[in-house]
């Protein structure tokens, strides 16, 4: 799933932390980072953070419940 224009990055990672299954960030090179890992969260922030918001991410969530949480975040944030 493509996620765009994340302005509240803290809230975004709090939603990720509540996910039950694995949530991965797909990098431009096709690598997958486990966003449930704090280290991966910091690495992803360092690589894609610009001007206080994240313009676009490609995420893979494996649990339907987690996908729903992420969609709800994007619709309400």
PDB file of N, CA, C and O in Angstrom:
ATOM      1  N   UNK A   1       0.836  -1.169   0.000  1.00  0.00           N
ATOM      2  CA  UNK A   1       0.000   0.000   0.000  1.00  0.00           C
ATOM      3  C   UNK A   1       0.879   1.229   0.000  1.00  0.00           C
ATOM      4  O   UNK A   1       1.921   1.266   0.654  1.00  0.00           O
ATOM      5  N   UNK A   2       0.452   2.229  -0.736  1.00  0.00           N
ATOM      6  CA  UNK A   2       1.156   3.511  -0.748  1.00  0.00           C
ATOM      7  C   UNK A   2       0.536   4.409   0.311  1.00  0.00           C
ATOM      8  O   UNK A   2      -0.685   4.528   0.403  1.00  0.00           O
ATOM      9  N   UNK A   3       1.381   5.031   1.099  1.00  0.00           N
ATOM     10  CA  UNK A   3       0.953   5.956   2.141  1.00  0.00           C
ATOM     11  C   UNK A   3       1.576   7.302   1.808  1.00  0.00           C
ATOM     12  O   UNK A   3       2.774   7.385   1.541  1.00  0.00           O
ATOM     13  N   UNK A   4       0.764   8.361   1.824  1.00  0.00           N
ATOM     14  CA  UNK A   4       1.268   9.664   1.396  1.00  0.00           C
ATOM     15  C   UNK A   4       1.012  10.753   2.423  1.00  0.00           C
ATOM     16  O   UNK A   4       0.071  10.682   3.214  1.00  0.00           O
ATOM     17  N   UNK A   5       1.868  11.757   2.391  1.00  0.00           N
ATOM     18  CA  UNK A   5       1.714  13.000   3.166  1.00  0.00           C
ATOM     19  C   UNK A   5       1.491  12.767   4.654  1.00  0.00           C
ATOM     20  O   UNK A   5       0.518  13.256   5.229  1.00  0.00           O
ATOM     21  N   UNK A   6       2.385  12.029   5.262  1.00  0.00           N
ATOM     22  CA  UNK A   6       2.306  11.806   6.703  1.00  0.00           C
ATOM     23  C   UNK A   6       2.860  13.044   7.384  1.00  0.00           C
ATOM     24  O   UNK A   6       4.047  13.351   7.272  1.00  0.00           O
ATOM     25  N   UNK A   7       1.996  13.748   8.085  1.00  0.00           N
ATOM     26  CA  UNK A   7       2.408  14.978   8.760  1.00  0.00           C
ATOM     27  C   UNK A   7       2.688  14.739  10.240  1.00  0.00           C
ATOM     28  O   UNK A   7       3.558  15.389  10.819  1.00  0.00           O
ATOM     29  N   UNK A   8       1.958  13.811  10.856  1.00  0.00           N
ATOM     30  CA  UNK A   8       2.139  13.496  12.270  1.00  0.00           C
ATOM     31  C   UNK A   8       2.944  12.199  12.373  1.00  0.00           C
ATOM     32  O   UNK A   8       2.384  11.112  12.511  1.00  0.00           O
ATOM     33  N   UNK A   9       4.254  12.337  12.302  1.00  0.00           N
ATOM     34  CA  UNK A   9       5.136  11.173  12.248  1.00  0.00           C
ATOM     35  C   UNK A   9       5.102  10.386  13.549  1.00  0.00           C
ATOM     36  O   UNK A   9       5.142   9.156  13.526  1.00  0.00           O
ATOM     37  N   UNK A  10       5.030  11.081  14.693  1.00  0.00           N
ATOM     38  CA  UNK A  10       4.946  10.381  15.980  1.00  0.00           C
ATOM     39  C   UNK A  10       3.709   9.499  16.042  1.00  0.00           C
ATOM     40  O   UNK A  10       3.780   8.342  16.458  1.00  0.00           O
ATOM     41  N   UNK A  11       2.578  10.050  15.626  1.00  0.00           N
ATOM     42  CA  UNK A  11       1.332   9.273  15.643  1.00  0.00           C
ATOM     43  C   UNK A  11       1.425   8.100  14.667  1.00  0.00           C
ATOM     44  O   UNK A  11       0.939   7.009  14.964  1.00  0.00           O
ATOM     45  N   UNK A  12       2.045   8.317  13.510  1.00  0.00           N
ATOM     46  CA  UNK A  12       2.211   7.243  12.531  1.00  0.00           C
ATOM     47  C   UNK A  12       2.963   6.068  13.146  1.00  0.00           C
ATOM     48  O   UNK A  12       2.539   4.921  13.001  1.00  0.00           O
ATOM     49  N   UNK A  13       4.081   6.337  13.835  1.00  0.00           N
ATOM     50  CA  UNK A  13       4.848   5.245  14.428  1.00  0.00           C
ATOM     51  C   UNK A  13       4.129   4.640  15.626  1.00  0.00           C
ATOM     52  O   UNK A  13       4.337   3.465  15.927  1.00  0.00           O
ATOM     53  N   UNK A  14       3.286   5.407  16.321  1.00  0.00           N
ATOM     54  CA  UNK A  14       2.473   4.827  17.391  1.00  0.00           C
ATOM     55  C   UNK A  14       1.471   3.832  16.820  1.00  0.00           C
ATOM     56  O   UNK A  14       1.230   2.782  17.415  1.00  0.00           O
ATOM     57  N   UNK A  15       0.885   4.158  15.666  1.00  0.00           N
ATOM     58  CA  UNK A  15      -0.020   3.217  15.004  1.00  0.00           C
ATOM     59  C   UNK A  15       0.752   1.963  14.590  1.00  0.00           C
ATOM     60  O   UNK A  15       0.267   0.849  14.784  1.00  0.00           O
ATOM     61  N   UNK A  16       1.938   2.133  14.028  1.00  0.00           N
ATOM     62  CA  UNK A  16       2.779   0.993  13.647  1.00  0.00           C
ATOM     63  C   UNK A  16       3.047   0.117  14.869  1.00  0.00           C
ATOM     64  O   UNK A  16       2.971  -1.109  14.786  1.00  0.00           O
ATOM     65  N   UNK A  17       3.363   0.749  16.008  1.00  0.00           N
ATOM     66  CA  UNK A  17       3.664  -0.006  17.227  1.00  0.00           C
ATOM     67  C   UNK A  17       2.481  -0.831  17.716  1.00  0.00           C
ATOM     68  O   UNK A  17       2.679  -1.857  18.368  1.00  0.00           O
ATOM     69  N   UNK A  18       1.253  -0.405  17.414  1.00  0.00           N
ATOM     70  CA  UNK A  18       0.077  -1.157  17.863  1.00  0.00           C
ATOM     71  C   UNK A  18      -0.292  -2.304  16.923  1.00  0.00           C
ATOM     72  O   UNK A  18      -1.149  -3.123  17.252  1.00  0.00           O
ATOM     73  N   UNK A  19       0.343  -2.364  15.771  1.00  0.00           N
ATOM     74  CA  UNK A  19       0.040  -3.440  14.822  1.00  0.00           C
ATOM     75  C   UNK A  19       0.493  -4.784  15.390  1.00  0.00           C
ATOM     76  O   UNK A  19       1.530  -4.885  16.044  1.00  0.00           O
ATOM     77  N   UNK A  20      -0.313  -5.813  15.122  1.00  0.00           N
ATOM     78  CA  UNK A  20      -0.015  -7.153  15.654  1.00  0.00           C
ATOM     79  C   UNK A  20       0.994  -7.900  14.791  1.00  0.00           C
ATOM     80  O   UNK A  20       1.832  -8.639  15.308  1.00  0.00           O
ATOM     81  N   UNK A  21       0.916  -7.711  13.503  1.00  0.00           N
ATOM     82  CA  UNK A  21       1.809  -8.415  12.594  1.00  0.00           C
ATOM     83  C   UNK A  21       2.962  -7.541  12.143  1.00  0.00           C
ATOM     84  O   UNK A  21       3.164  -6.431  12.634  1.00  0.00           O
ATOM     85  N   UNK A  22       3.703  -8.070  11.203  1.00  0.00           N
ATOM     86  CA  UNK A  22       4.848  -7.353  10.660  1.00  0.00           C
ATOM     87  C   UNK A  22       4.374  -6.270   9.703  1.00  0.00           C
ATOM     88  O   UNK A  22       3.475  -6.491   8.891  1.00  0.00           O
ATOM     89  N   UNK A  23       4.991  -5.096   9.809  1.00  0.00           N
ATOM     90  CA  UNK A  23       4.748  -3.987   8.878  1.00  0.00           C
ATOM     91  C   UNK A  23       6.106  -3.593   8.326  1.00  0.00           C
ATOM     92  O   UNK A  23       7.029  -3.263   9.070  1.00  0.00           O
ATOM     93  N   UNK A  24       6.208  -3.636   7.000  1.00  0.00           N
ATOM     94  CA  UNK A  24       7.497  -3.371   6.371  1.00  0.00           C
ATOM     95  C   UNK A  24       7.424  -2.134   5.485  1.00  0.00           C
ATOM     96  O   UNK A  24       6.410  -1.855   4.844  1.00  0.00           O
ATOM     97  N   UNK A  25       8.531  -1.407   5.473  1.00  0.00           N
ATOM     98  CA  UNK A  25       8.728  -0.286   4.562  1.00  0.00           C
ATOM     99  C   UNK A  25       9.527  -0.814   3.379  1.00  0.00           C
ATOM    100  O   UNK A  25      10.575  -1.433   3.562  1.00  0.00           O
ATOM    101  N   UNK A  26       9.037  -0.572   2.168  1.00  0.00           N
ATOM    102  CA  UNK A  26       9.764  -0.974   0.969  1.00  0.00           C
ATOM    103  C   UNK A  26      10.557   0.233   0.497  1.00  0.00           C
ATOM    104  O   UNK A  26       9.983   1.275   0.181  1.00  0.00           O
ATOM    105  N   UNK A  27      11.877   0.093   0.449  1.00  0.00           N
ATOM    106  CA  UNK A  27      12.741   1.193   0.024  1.00  0.00           C
ATOM    107  C   UNK A  27      12.725   1.310  -1.498  1.00  0.00           C
ATOM    108  O   UNK A  27      12.221   0.430  -2.196  1.00  0.00           O
ATOM    109  N   UNK A  28      13.273   2.390  -1.991  1.00  0.00           N
ATOM    110  CA  UNK A  28      13.369   2.597  -3.432  1.00  0.00           C
ATOM    111  C   UNK A  28      14.169   1.510  -4.135  1.00  0.00           C
ATOM    112  O   UNK A  28      13.977   1.259  -5.325  1.00  0.00           O
ATOM    113  N   UNK A  29      15.067   0.866  -3.393  1.00  0.00           N
ATOM    114  CA  UNK A  29      15.881  -0.209  -3.958  1.00  0.00           C
ATOM    115  C   UNK A  29      15.200  -1.565  -3.845  1.00  0.00           C
ATOM    116  O   UNK A  29      15.734  -2.572  -4.307  1.00  0.00           O
ATOM    117  N   UNK A  30      14.004  -1.592  -3.223  1.00  0.00           N
ATOM    118  CA  UNK A  30      13.275  -2.853  -3.076  1.00  0.00           C
ATOM    119  C   UNK A  30      13.554  -3.588  -1.776  1.00  0.00           C
ATOM    120  O   UNK A  30      12.994  -4.658  -1.537  1.00  0.00           O
ATOM    121  N   UNK A  31      14.410  -3.030  -0.936  1.00  0.00           N
ATOM    122  CA  UNK A  31      14.668  -3.647   0.368  1.00  0.00           C
ATOM    123  C   UNK A  31      13.455  -3.448   1.258  1.00  0.00           C
ATOM    124  O   UNK A  31      12.679  -2.511   1.071  1.00  0.00           O
ATOM    125  N   UNK A  32      13.299  -4.343   2.234  1.00  0.00           N
ATOM    126  CA  UNK A  32      12.184  -4.235   3.170  1.00  0.00           C
ATOM    127  C   UNK A  32      12.720  -4.057   4.579  1.00  0.00           C
ATOM    128  O   UNK A  32      13.521  -4.857   5.063  1.00  0.00           O
ATOM    129  N   UNK A  33      12.260  -2.986   5.233  1.00  0.00           N
ATOM    130  CA  UNK A  33      12.647  -2.714   6.616  1.00  0.00           C
ATOM    131  C   UNK A  33      11.457  -2.982   7.525  1.00  0.00           C
ATOM    132  O   UNK A  33      10.349  -2.522   7.251  1.00  0.00           O
ATOM    133  N   UNK A  34      11.680  -3.720   8.601  1.00  0.00           N
ATOM    134  CA  UNK A  34      10.634  -3.997   9.574  1.00  0.00           C
ATOM    135  C   UNK A  34      10.386  -2.753  10.418  1.00  0.00           C
ATOM    136  O   UNK A  34      11.225  -2.389  11.243  1.00  0.00           O
ATOM    137  N   UNK A  35       9.247  -2.098  10.223  1.00  0.00           N
ATOM    138  CA  UNK A  35       8.975  -0.855  10.938  1.00  0.00           C
ATOM    139  C   UNK A  35       8.575  -1.073  12.393  1.00  0.00           C
ATOM    140  O   UNK A  35       8.410  -0.105  13.135  1.00  0.00           O
ATOM    141  N   UNK A  36       8.416  -2.318  12.812  1.00  0.00           N
ATOM    142  CA  UNK A  36       8.154  -2.581  14.224  1.00  0.00           C
ATOM    143  C   UNK A  36       9.445  -2.452  15.032  1.00  0.00           C
ATOM    144  O   UNK A  36       9.403  -2.338  16.257  1.00  0.00           O
ATOM    145  N   UNK A  37      10.569  -2.470  14.362  1.00  0.00           N
ATOM    146  CA  UNK A  37      11.878  -2.315  15.002  1.00  0.00           C
ATOM    147  C   UNK A  37      12.177  -0.824  15.171  1.00  0.00           C
ATOM    148  O   UNK A  37      12.090  -0.056  14.213  1.00  0.00           O
ATOM    149  N   UNK A  38      12.525  -0.425  16.379  1.00  0.00           N
ATOM    150  CA  UNK A  38      12.859   0.984  16.627  1.00  0.00           C
ATOM    151  C   UNK A  38      14.053   1.421  15.783  1.00  0.00           C
ATOM    152  O   UNK A  38      14.076   2.542  15.276  1.00  0.00           O
ATOM    153  N   UNK A  39      15.037   0.550  15.630  1.00  0.00           N
ATOM    154  CA  UNK A  39      16.202   0.881  14.816  1.00  0.00           C
ATOM    155  C   UNK A  39      15.776   1.155  13.373  1.00  0.00           C
ATOM    156  O   UNK A  39      16.229   2.126  12.768  1.00  0.00           O
ATOM    157  N   UNK A  40      14.923   0.320  12.831  1.00  0.00           N
ATOM    158  CA  UNK A  40      14.441   0.538  11.465  1.00  0.00           C
ATOM    159  C   UNK A  40      13.640   1.822  11.361  1.00  0.00           C
ATOM    160  O   UNK A  40      13.705   2.511  10.343  1.00  0.00           O
ATOM    161  N   UNK A  41      12.878   2.155  12.410  1.00  0.00           N
ATOM    162  CA  UNK A  41      12.127   3.410  12.400  1.00  0.00           C
ATOM    163  C   UNK A  41      13.087   4.592  12.299  1.00  0.00           C
ATOM    164  O   UNK A  41      12.857   5.513  11.515  1.00  0.00           O
ATOM    165  N   UNK A  42      14.153   4.570  13.083  1.00  0.00           N
ATOM    166  CA  UNK A  42      15.121   5.671  13.046  1.00  0.00           C
ATOM    167  C   UNK A  42      15.842   5.734  11.704  1.00  0.00           C
ATOM    168  O   UNK A  42      16.069   6.819  11.168  1.00  0.00           O
ATOM    169  N   UNK A  43      16.202   4.576  11.163  1.00  0.00           N
ATOM    170  CA  UNK A  43      16.879   4.541   9.864  1.00  0.00           C
ATOM    171  C   UNK A  43      15.951   5.080   8.782  1.00  0.00           C
ATOM    172  O   UNK A  43      16.369   5.870   7.936  1.00  0.00           O
ATOM    173  N   UNK A  44      14.687   4.652   8.810  1.00  0.00           N
ATOM    174  CA  UNK A  44      13.747   5.113   7.787  1.00  0.00           C
ATOM    175  C   UNK A  44      13.513   6.620   7.907  1.00  0.00           C
ATOM    176  O   UNK A  44      13.405   7.314   6.897  1.00  0.00           O
ATOM    177  N   UNK A  45      13.435   7.120   9.127  1.00  0.00           N
ATOM    178  CA  UNK A  45      13.278   8.562   9.316  1.00  0.00           C
ATOM    179  C   UNK A  45      14.468   9.320   8.750  1.00  0.00           C
ATOM    180  O   UNK A  45      14.300  10.338   8.079  1.00  0.00           O
ATOM    181  N   UNK A  46      15.660   8.829   9.018  1.00  0.00           N
ATOM    182  CA  UNK A  46      16.868   9.499   8.541  1.00  0.00           C
ATOM    183  C   UNK A  46      16.917   9.529   7.018  1.00  0.00           C
ATOM    184  O   UNK A  46      17.416  10.487   6.427  1.00  0.00           O
ATOM    185  N   UNK A  47      16.395   8.475   6.382  1.00  0.00           N
ATOM    186  CA  UNK A  47      16.469   8.385   4.926  1.00  0.00           C
ATOM    187  C   UNK A  47      15.361   9.128   4.196  1.00  0.00           C
ATOM    188  O   UNK A  47      15.578   9.596   3.078  1.00  0.00           O
ATOM    189  N   UNK A  48      14.173   9.250   4.796  1.00  0.00           N
ATOM    190  CA  UNK A  48      13.058   9.799   4.032  1.00  0.00           C
ATOM    191  C   UNK A  48      12.439  11.056   4.614  1.00  0.00           C
ATOM    192  O   UNK A  48      11.555  11.651   3.997  1.00  0.00           O
ATOM    193  N   UNK A  49      12.883  11.465   5.781  1.00  0.00           N
ATOM    194  CA  UNK A  49      12.285  12.624   6.441  1.00  0.00           C
ATOM    195  C   UNK A  49      12.721  13.894   5.719  1.00  0.00           C
ATOM    196  O   UNK A  49      13.912  14.135   5.522  1.00  0.00           O
ATOM    197  N   UNK A  50      11.738  14.700   5.329  1.00  0.00           N
ATOM    198  CA  UNK A  50      12.077  15.991   4.722  1.00  0.00           C
ATOM    199  C   UNK A  50      11.000  17.012   5.059  1.00  0.00           C
ATOM    200  O   UNK A  50       9.810  16.742   4.897  1.00  0.00           O
ATOM    201  N   UNK A  51      11.412  18.167   5.521  1.00  0.00           N
ATOM    202  CA  UNK A  51      10.516  19.287   5.802  1.00  0.00           C
ATOM    203  C   UNK A  51       9.379  18.956   6.769  1.00  0.00           C
ATOM    204  O   UNK A  51       8.285  19.506   6.636  1.00  0.00           O
ATOM    205  N   UNK A  52       9.613  18.076   7.732  1.00  0.00           N
ATOM    206  CA  UNK A  52       8.607  17.799   8.749  1.00  0.00           C
ATOM    207  C   UNK A  52       7.497  16.863   8.338  1.00  0.00           C
ATOM    208  O   UNK A  52       6.565  16.647   9.113  1.00  0.00           O
ATOM    209  N   UNK A  53       7.564  16.299   7.142  1.00  0.00           N
ATOM    210  CA  UNK A  53       6.556  15.326   6.744  1.00  0.00           C
ATOM    211  C   UNK A  53       7.173  14.284   5.832  1.00  0.00           C
ATOM    212  O   UNK A  53       8.235  14.498   5.248  1.00  0.00           O
ATOM    213  N   UNK A  54       6.496  13.155   5.717  1.00  0.00           N
ATOM    214  CA  UNK A  54       6.952  12.092   4.835  1.00  0.00           C
ATOM    215  C   UNK A  54       6.044  12.118   3.606  1.00  0.00           C
ATOM    216  O   UNK A  54       4.848  11.852   3.726  1.00  0.00           O
ATOM    217  N   UNK A  55       6.588  12.434   2.419  1.00  0.00           N
ATOM    218  CA  UNK A  55       5.746  12.603   1.246  1.00  0.00           C
ATOM    219  C   UNK A  55       5.076  11.304   0.775  1.00  0.00           C
ATOM    220  O   UNK A  55       3.888  11.311   0.454  1.00  0.00           O
ATOM    221  N   UNK A  56       5.824  10.187   0.730  1.00  0.00           N
ATOM    222  CA  UNK A  56       5.236   8.931   0.266  1.00  0.00           C
ATOM    223  C   UNK A  56       6.057   7.748   0.742  1.00  0.00           C
ATOM    224  O   UNK A  56       7.287   7.777   0.732  1.00  0.00           O
ATOM    225  N   UNK A  57       5.351   6.705   1.159  1.00  0.00           N
ATOM    226  CA  UNK A  57       5.971   5.450   1.571  1.00  0.00           C
ATOM    227  C   UNK A  57       5.234   4.299   0.924  1.00  0.00           C
ATOM    228  O   UNK A  57       4.039   4.395   0.644  1.00  0.00           O
ATOM    229  N   UNK A  58       5.940   3.215   0.687  1.00  0.00           N
ATOM    230  CA  UNK A  58       5.268   1.980   0.321  1.00  0.00           C
ATOM    231  C   UNK A  58       5.402   1.038   1.503  1.00  0.00           C
ATOM    232  O   UNK A  58       6.509   0.721   1.936  1.00  0.00           O
ATOM    233  N   UNK A  59       4.262   0.593   2.021  1.00  0.00           N
ATOM    234  CA  UNK A  59       4.230  -0.291   3.179  1.00  0.00           C
ATOM    235  C   UNK A  59       3.617  -1.623   2.799  1.00  0.00           C
ATOM    236  O   UNK A  59       2.780  -1.712   1.900  1.00  0.00           O
ATOM    237  N   UNK A  60       4.051  -2.656   3.502  1.00  0.00           N
ATOM    238  CA  UNK A  60       3.422  -3.966   3.404  1.00  0.00           C
ATOM    239  C   UNK A  60       3.025  -4.370   4.811  1.00  0.00           C
ATOM    240  O   UNK A  60       3.869  -4.483   5.700  1.00  0.00           O
ATOM    241  N   UNK A  61       1.725  -4.586   5.003  1.00  0.00           N
ATOM    242  CA  UNK A  61       1.218  -5.092   6.279  1.00  0.00           C
ATOM    243  C   UNK A  61       0.605  -6.456   5.983  1.00  0.00           C
ATOM    244  O   UNK A  61      -0.076  -6.631   4.972  1.00  0.00           O
ATOM    245  N   UNK A  62       0.848  -7.420   6.867  1.00  0.00           N
ATOM    246  CA  UNK A  62       0.444  -8.794   6.602  1.00  0.00           C
ATOM    247  C   UNK A  62      -0.874  -9.173   7.270  1.00  0.00           C
ATOM    248  O   UNK A  62      -1.483 -10.177   6.900  1.00  0.00           O
ATOM    249  N   UNK A  63      -1.318  -8.398   8.232  1.00  0.00           N
ATOM    250  CA  UNK A  63      -2.561  -8.699   8.939  1.00  0.00           C
ATOM    251  C   UNK A  63      -3.646  -7.718   8.495  1.00  0.00           C
ATOM    252  O   UNK A  63      -3.404  -6.514   8.410  1.00  0.00           O
ATOM    253  N   UNK A  64      -4.836  -8.235   8.215  1.00  0.00           N
ATOM    254  CA  UNK A  64      -5.948  -7.380   7.767  1.00  0.00           C
ATOM    255  C   UNK A  64      -6.240  -6.277   8.795  1.00  0.00           C
ATOM    256  O   UNK A  64      -6.493  -5.129   8.430  1.00  0.00           O
ATOM    257  N   UNK A  65      -6.204  -6.637  10.065  1.00  0.00           N
ATOM    258  CA  UNK A  65      -6.452  -5.676  11.146  1.00  0.00           C
ATOM    259  C   UNK A  65      -5.448  -4.525  11.089  1.00  0.00           C
ATOM    260  O   UNK A  65      -5.813  -3.371  11.313  1.00  0.00           O
ATOM    261  N   UNK A  66      -4.192  -4.836  10.791  1.00  0.00           N
ATOM    262  CA  UNK A  66      -3.156  -3.807  10.701  1.00  0.00           C
ATOM    263  C   UNK A  66      -3.373  -2.905   9.490  1.00  0.00           C
ATOM    264  O   UNK A  66      -3.175  -1.693   9.567  1.00  0.00           O
ATOM    265  N   UNK A  67      -3.775  -3.497   8.384  1.00  0.00           N
ATOM    266  CA  UNK A  67      -4.075  -2.711   7.182  1.00  0.00           C
ATOM    267  C   UNK A  67      -5.199  -1.726   7.481  1.00  0.00           C
ATOM    268  O   UNK A  67      -5.137  -0.559   7.094  1.00  0.00           O
ATOM    269  N   UNK A  68      -6.230  -2.212   8.178  1.00  0.00           N
ATOM    270  CA  UNK A  68      -7.351  -1.345   8.541  1.00  0.00           C
ATOM    271  C   UNK A  68      -6.896  -0.188   9.433  1.00  0.00           C
ATOM    272  O   UNK A  68      -7.351   0.943   9.260  1.00  0.00           O
ATOM    273  N   UNK A  69      -5.996  -0.468  10.390  1.00  0.00           N
ATOM    274  CA  UNK A  69      -5.476   0.587  11.269  1.00  0.00           C
ATOM    275  C   UNK A  69      -4.745   1.649  10.468  1.00  0.00           C
ATOM    276  O   UNK A  69      -4.918   2.845  10.705  1.00  0.00           O
ATOM    277  N   UNK A  70      -3.931   1.213   9.524  1.00  0.00           N
ATOM    278  CA  UNK A  70      -3.158   2.146   8.714  1.00  0.00           C
ATOM    279  C   UNK A  70      -4.057   2.980   7.807  1.00  0.00           C
ATOM    280  O   UNK A  70      -3.828   4.177   7.629  1.00  0.00           O
ATOM    281  N   UNK A  71      -5.073   2.350   7.239  1.00  0.00           N
ATOM    282  CA  UNK A  71      -6.011   3.085   6.407  1.00  0.00           C
ATOM    283  C   UNK A  71      -6.770   4.109   7.245  1.00  0.00           C
ATOM    284  O   UNK A  71      -6.963   5.247   6.817  1.00  0.00           O
ATOM    285  N   UNK A  72      -7.199   3.703   8.437  1.00  0.00           N
ATOM    286  CA  UNK A  72      -7.904   4.627   9.327  1.00  0.00           C
ATOM    287  C   UNK A  72      -7.016   5.815   9.694  1.00  0.00           C
ATOM    288  O   UNK A  72      -7.476   6.956   9.718  1.00  0.00           O
ATOM    289  N   UNK A  73      -5.746   5.541   9.978  1.00  0.00           N
ATOM    290  CA  UNK A  73      -4.805   6.628  10.287  1.00  0.00           C
ATOM    291  C   UNK A  73      -4.733   7.615   9.124  1.00  0.00           C
ATOM    292  O   UNK A  73      -4.804   8.827   9.326  1.00  0.00           O
ATOM    293  N   UNK A  74      -4.594   7.097   7.921  1.00  0.00           N
ATOM    294  CA  UNK A  74      -4.445   7.975   6.756  1.00  0.00           C
ATOM    295  C   UNK A  74      -5.714   8.787   6.491  1.00  0.00           C
ATOM    296  O   UNK A  74      -5.636   9.932   6.045  1.00  0.00           O
ATOM    297  N   UNK A  75      -6.873   8.205   6.760  1.00  0.00           N
ATOM    298  CA  UNK A  75      -8.121   8.910   6.507  1.00  0.00           C
ATOM    299  C   UNK A  75      -8.416   9.968   7.566  1.00  0.00           C
ATOM    300  O   UNK A  75      -9.067  10.971   7.272  1.00  0.00           O
ATOM    301  N   UNK A  76      -7.943   9.755   8.797  1.00  0.00           N
ATOM    302  CA  UNK A  76      -8.280  10.643   9.887  1.00  0.00           C
ATOM    303  C   UNK A  76      -7.167  11.608  10.274  1.00  0.00           C
ATOM    304  O   UNK A  76      -7.406  12.526  11.059  1.00  0.00           O
ATOM    305  N   UNK A  77      -5.986  11.432   9.758  1.00  0.00           N
ATOM    306  CA  UNK A  77      -4.876  12.303  10.147  1.00  0.00           C
ATOM    307  C   UNK A  77      -4.752  13.494   9.242  1.00  0.00           C
ATOM    308  O   UNK A  77      -3.865  14.326   9.434  1.00  0.00           O
TER     309      UNK A  77
END
